[in-house]
Each structure stands twice: as structure tokens, then as C-alpha cells.
Amino acid sequence: MAKATKKQALGRGLSALLKDPENDIQSASDKNADKVVGNIVELELDAIEVNPFQPRTNFNEEALQELAVSIRELGVIQPITVRKIEFNKYQLVSGERRLRASKLAGLETVPAYIRIANDQESLEMALVENIQRQDLDPIEVALSYQRLIDEINITQEKLSDRVGKKRSTITNYLRLLKLDPIIQTGMRDGFVSMGHGRALINIENKKDQIEIYEKVISNSLSVRETEKLVRDYQLRKETGVTGKSEPAAASSVPEYVSESIDGLTEYLSSKVDVKVAKNGKGKLIIPFHSKEDFLRLAKLLK
């Protein structure tokens, strides 16, 4: 208990230091900056503005109320992170749920880590730290990845190193943004999973995407069932066969092929289709969606 009291007192002392206009800290080289940057400081909630770069847009009100009750009882266990923008003014980098819940709990101050960063660094910190969260929906993650690529001019390979994810994982998320907005909304609202989205993305026609998506919702289809529905659709498009019946050749895929196709699809991060003739000969069809995607596939195949 004594250790916690000492830490809290230190935070209050640093808060007073930050309110001294004659010794305002604007950079890491300023006097007393080493005492503030990286330490936990109690900041007034009114001095913190929301980060405009925050990738997260959906906040569950019930969950916020529950967090507010916890904060009211136990305090803010994990400090938020802010960056200093001017005298006694800070901008949130990460921890918006904790900030919102602290306001609901009636707190006047909140523990915070202070960082000094420009707008680009702030955007990168906000995006990377939010991507690591477990409660972001797949579309929020995909949008965060896309913003890092577009606004910080970072490649998928460098992004992979930065966020600690496989490049194929990042590619799978980015492909979700090609889905019709109605399906993206369905994923954000939890009607379908990322697995459903990955299956539906193989349908280029948006109208057909929606038609199959509606079947998935109305029949509560699993990911496997959705993948089969997409394969049936693609087969009908290629052969011109209409109705529910399938050509006889479609049911003659050898077991050794069906057992391996999922692993190959996962490795390539692209839906792989297979056709096998009665004599045992066959071919693999690997679609690509851009020059970059083709070069990525070619590198993996080599």
C-alpha cells in the first residue's frame, strides 16, 4: 500500500511541474523533461483532447458503464498515453475507452504516460497500439492497416515487422476492404465473421456478393458452408450451368486434393480453385487482384 501511495504522490508532484508556465516542457531536451516523459502523471481530464487519428469508432455503451464501475471502485489500473501539444494541453494517443469510462465514473484526473511526438508519430502510435487490442473488429483492423500504408507510406512487409503480424495476415485483412460496404457493416456488427468475409471476397460482382451474403445470414451458414456456396457460384459462372445441380466432374475431386487445398489457400492468402479430370489430370487456379498481389504470389511460389 505504501508503494502505491508513493507512486501516486509522485504523479501529483509531476502534475504541478507541468503547470509551471515558466518551465513549460515542449521537447525531450527541455529542463525536467526526463522527469516527465515516460513517467506516470496525473492529468486533469479537461486538459486531454481526443485523438483525431483514433482508428476505433465503435464503443459499446454497456461495456463502458461496466468499466466505469470498475474504475470507480479500483481506479484506472492501466494508464492512458498522451502527447503534449501545448501548455497544459494533451492529445490522447491510446486509451480512449479508459478516458471515456473515467469521465463516466466522475473522475477529475487520470494517470497518463506523456510522450512528445509530431502528428505522424502520433498517428503511427495510435494505429499500432490500437491494432494490438483484442476487441477491434476485423474492419477496424483493416482500416488501421490501410491508414498506416497510405499515410505513413509504409510497405506491407515493413508493416508486418512493425505490428508483429505475418504479411499474409495483413493481406487477408486488407482484402476485406474490397467487400461491399453492406457486408463490411455486417462484419462490424458481428453478423458474420472474418472467415465469412474471406470467402465472400472471392466474388467480384458486388450484387452477387450481397445475394450470397443474404443467404448466409438468413440460413445462419457456417464458414465452411459459405465457402461451398461460393465455390458453387464460381462453378456456375465458369460452366454456364444454372440451378442447384453440379456437373459430375465437380464431385470427383480426389481426397488428397481436398485435404491439401485449405493449407495451400492459407499459405498463399488467396483462394485456390482446383479442377480434376476423370483421367486424374488437373489444374490449380490461383487468382490475383493487382500487380503487387501477382508479384507476392510469384515470390511465394518460387
C-alpha positions in Angstrom: 0.0 0.0 0.0 2.9 2.4 0.8 4.4 1.8 -2.6 1.2 2.7 -4.3 0.8 5.9 -2.2 4.3 6.9 -3.1 3.7 6.4 -6.8 0.5 8.4 -6.7 2.3 11.2 -4.8 5.0 11.3 -7.5 2.3 11.7 -10.1 0.8 14.7 -8.3 4.2 16.3 -8.0 4.8 15.9 -11.7 1.4 17.4 -12.4 2.4 20.6 -10.5 5.7 20.7 -12.5 3.7 20.6 -15.8 1.6 23.6 -14.7 4.6 25.9 -14.3 4.4 28.2 -17.4 7.9 29.5 -16.9 9.4 26.0 -17.3 7.0 24.6 -20.0 8.3 21.4 -21.5 8.0 21.3 -25.3 10.7 18.9 -26.3 12.7 16.0 -24.8 15.7 18.3 -24.4 14.0 20.8 -22.2 14.7 21.1 -18.5 12.9 18.5 -16.3 11.7 16.7 -19.5 13.4 13.5 -18.2 11.3 13.6 -15.1 8.0 13.7 -17.1 8.4 11.7 -20.3 7.9 8.0 -19.7 6.6 8.5 -16.1 3.0 8.2 -14.9 1.5 11.6 -14.4 -2.0 12.5 -13.0 -3.6 14.8 -15.7 -6.8 16.6 -15.5 -9.4 15.1 -17.8 -10.3 18.6 -19.1 -6.7 19.0 -20.4 -6.9 16.0 -22.6 -8.5 16.1 -26.1 -9.5 13.0 -28.1 -7.0 11.9 -30.8 -8.4 12.7 -34.3 -6.3 9.8 -35.6 -8.1 7.2 -33.4 -9.0 4.3 -35.7 -11.6 3.0 -33.4 -15.1 4.3 -33.9 -17.5 1.9 -32.1 -17.7 1.9 -28.3 -20.1 -0.4 -26.5 -22.0 1.7 -24.1 -22.8 -1.2 -21.7 -19.1 -2.2 -21.6 -18.1 1.4 -20.9 -20.6 1.6 -18.0 -19.1 -1.6 -16.6 -15.6 -0.2 -16.9 -16.7 3.0 -15.3 -18.0 1.0 -12.2 -14.6 -0.8 -12.0 -12.7 2.5 -12.2 -14.9 4.0 -9.6 -14.0 1.1 -7.3 -10.4 0.4 -8.2 -9.2 3.4 -10.1 -7.5 3.3 -13.5 -5.2 0.3 -13.4 -3.5 0.9 -16.8 -2.5 4.5 -17.5 -3.5 6.1 -20.8 -0.9 7.5 -23.2 -1.0 11.2 -24.3 1.3 13.5 -26.2 1.9 17.1 -25.1 0.6 19.7 -27.7 0.9 23.0 -25.8 1.0 24.3 -22.2 -1.3 22.1 -20.1 -2.9 20.6 -23.2 -2.6 17.0 -24.2 -3.9 14.8 -27.0 -4.8 11.2 -26.5 -2.7 8.5 -28.2 -4.2 5.4 -26.8 -6.7 4.5 -24.1 -10.0 6.2 -25.2 -12.2 3.6 -23.5 -10.4 4.3 -20.2 -10.7 8.1 -20.8 -14.4 7.8 -21.6 -15.1 5.5 -18.6 -13.1 7.8 -16.3 -15.4 10.7 -17.2 -18.5 8.5 -16.7 -17.0 7.5 -13.3 -16.8 11.2 -12.3 -13.0 11.3 -12.0 -11.3 14.7 -12.3 -7.8 13.3 -13.2 -6.5 10.2 -14.9 -3.0 8.5 -14.8 -1.1 9.0 -18.1 2.2 8.4 -19.8 3.3 11.6 -21.6 5.1 11.4 -24.9 6.4 14.2 -27.2 5.6 13.4 -30.8 4.6 15.0 -34.1 1.4 14.3 -35.9 2.8 11.5 -38.0 4.4 9.8 -35.0 1.1 10.2 -33.1 -0.9 8.6 -35.9 1.5 5.7 -36.0 1.5 5.2 -32.3 -2.3 5.4 -32.2 -2.7 2.9 -35.0 -0.1 0.4 -33.9 -1.2 0.4 -30.3 -4.8 0.0 -31.2 -4.1 -2.8 -33.7 -2.7 -4.8 -30.8 -6.0 -4.6 -28.9 -8.1 -7.8 -28.9 -11.5 -6.2 -29.2 -11.2 -4.4 -32.5 -13.4 -5.8 -35.2 -11.8 -7.1 -38.5 -12.8 -4.0 -40.5 -11.4 -1.6 -37.9 -8.1 -3.6 -38.0 -8.1 -3.5 -41.8 -8.7 0.3 -41.9 -5.9 0.8 -39.4 -3.5 -1.2 -41.6 -4.6 0.7 -44.7 -4.1 4.1 -43.0 -0.6 3.1 -41.9 0.2 2.1 -45.5 -1.3 5.3 -47.0 -0.5 8.0 -44.6 2.9 6.9 -43.3 4.0 5.4 -46.6 4.9 2.1 -45.2 5.0 -1.2 -47.2 3.1 -4.3 -46.2 6.5 -6.0 -45.4 7.6 -3.2 -43.1 4.2 -3.0 -41.6 4.4 -6.7 -40.8 7.6 -6.1 -38.8 6.1 -3.1 -37.1 3.0 -4.7 -35.8 4.4 -8.2 -35.3 2.0 -9.9 -37.7 2.6 -12.2 -40.7 2.4 -10.4 -44.1 -0.2 -12.9 -45.2 -2.3 -11.9 -42.1 -2.1 -8.2 -43.1 -3.0 -9.1 -46.7 -6.1 -11.0 -45.5 -7.3 -8.1 -43.5 -6.7 -5.6 -46.3 -8.7 -7.7 -48.8 -11.8 -7.3 -46.6 -12.0 -3.7 -47.6 -12.9 -4.9 -51.1 -16.2 -6.3 -49.8 -19.4 -4.4 -50.4 -20.0 -1.8 -47.6 -23.1 -3.7 -46.5 -21.1 -6.8 -45.8 -18.4 -4.7 -44.0 -21.1 -3.3 -41.8 -22.4 -6.9 -41.1 -18.9 -7.9 -40.0 -18.6 -4.9 -37.7 -21.9 -5.7 -36.2 -21.0 -9.3 -35.7 -23.5 -10.9 -38.1 -20.7 -12.6 -40.0 -17.1 -13.4 -39.1 -13.8 -12.6 -40.9 -13.9 -16.2 -42.2 -17.2 -15.5 -43.9 -15.7 -12.3 -45.3 -12.7 -14.0 -46.7 -14.9 -16.5 -48.6 -17.2 -13.7 -50.0 -14.3 -11.6 -51.2 -13.7 -14.2 -54.0 -16.9 -13.0 -55.6 -16.0 -9.9 -57.7 -19.6 -8.9 -58.6 -20.9 -6.8 -55.6 -24.5 -7.6 -56.4 -23.8 -11.3 -56.3 -21.7 -10.8 -53.1 -24.8 -9.3 -51.4 -27.1 -12.1 -52.7 -24.9 -14.8 -51.2 -24.3 -12.7 -48.0 -28.1 -12.6 -47.5 -28.3 -16.4 -47.9 -25.5 -16.7 -45.3 -27.4 -14.5 -42.8 -30.9 -16.0 -43.4 -29.6 -19.6 -43.1 -27.0 -19.0 -40.4 -24.4 -20.7 -42.6 -21.0 -21.6 -41.2 -17.7 -20.5 -42.8 -17.4 -23.9 -44.4 -20.9 -23.8 -45.8 -20.3 -20.3 -47.1 -17.1 -21.4 -48.8 -19.0 -24.2 -50.6 -21.7 -21.7 -51.6 -19.0 -19.5 -53.1 -17.4 -22.5 -54.9 -20.8 -23.5 -56.4 -21.4 -19.9 -57.5 -18.0 -19.8 -59.2 -18.5 -23.1 -60.9 -21.9 -22.0 -62.3 -20.2 -18.8 -63.6 -17.5 -20.8 -65.4 -19.6 -23.5 -66.8 -22.8 -21.6 -67.5 -24.7 -24.2 -65.6 -27.7 -22.8 -63.8 -29.8 -24.3 -61.0 -28.7 -26.3 -58.0 -27.3 -29.3 -59.9 -23.5 -29.5 -60.4 -21.5 -31.2 -63.2 -20.4 -34.7 -62.4 -16.7 -33.7 -62.6 -17.2 -31.3 -59.6 -17.8 -34.2 -57.2 -14.7 -36.2 -58.3 -12.0 -34.2 -56.5 -9.6 -36.7 -55.0 -9.3 -36.8 -51.3 -5.6 -35.9 -51.4 -6.5 -32.7 -53.2 -9.4 -31.7 -50.8 -7.1 -32.3 -47.8 -4.4 -30.0 -49.1 -6.3 -27.2 -50.7 -7.1 -25.4 -47.5 -3.4 -25.3 -46.4 -2.4 -24.0 -49.9 -5.1 -21.3 -49.7 -3.8 -20.3 -46.2 -0.2 -20.2 -47.4 -0.9 -18.1 -50.4 -3.5 -15.9 -48.7 -5.6 -16.4 -51.9 -8.5 -18.7 -52.7 -7.1 -21.6 -54.7 -9.5 -23.5 -57.0 -8.9 -26.9 -58.4 -10.2 -28.9 -61.4 -9.6 -32.6 -61.8 -10.5 -34.6 -64.9 -11.5 -38.3 -64.9 -8.1 -39.4 -66.0 -6.6 -37.9 -62.8 -5.0 -34.8 -64.5 -6.0 -31.4 -63.2 -5.0 -27.8 -62.7 -4.9 -25.2 -60.0 -6.3 -21.8 -60.5 -4.8 -19.0 -58.3 -6.5 -15.6 -58.8 -4.6 -12.3 -58.2 -6.1 -8.8 -57.8 -3.3 -6.4 -58.7 0.3 -6.3 -59.9 1.5 -6.3 -56.3 -0.6 -9.3 -55.4 0.7 -11.2 -58.5 4.4 -10.4 -57.5 3.6 -11.5 -54.0 2.2 -14.9 -55.2 5.1 -15.3 -57.6 7.6 -14.8 -54.8 5.8 -17.4 -52.6 5.6 -19.9 -55.4 9.4 -19.6 -56.1 
